[in-house]
Amino acid sequence: MKTTRTNESAICKSCLTVLDAATSDENAVPSEGDITVCFYCTTVSKFDSELMLEPLNEFEQKQIQDDDPAMWGKIQHTIRQIKLFNDYKKKQN
Ligand SMILES: [Zn+2]
């Protein structure tokens, strides 16, 4: 697990939460074009050259599903994990 500070002005354009860090279970450091999942609302975005976030449009999502099914599976797995964690957290409060 590696967490990297990205851009302090980066926000998820869906839930408007500041996302100034990214965590990878493969110790990867984010760079332009990399895909990330919002920890708060699970919107799938990609990093631009300044590590700001742009949500994937339907075409881009379909492209990943067609061209890289393993990556798409990983994204879906990450979304499920985040939802489970957030449901668990809600029950604790
Ligand atoms: Zn979000």
Boltz pocket constraint, residues with backbone or C-beta under 6 A from the ligand:
constraints:
  - pocket:
      binder: B
      contacts: [[A, 12], [A, 13], [A, 14], [A, 15], [A, 16], [A, 17], [A, 38], [A, 39], [A, 40], [A, 41], [A, 42], [A, 43]]
      max_distance: 6.0
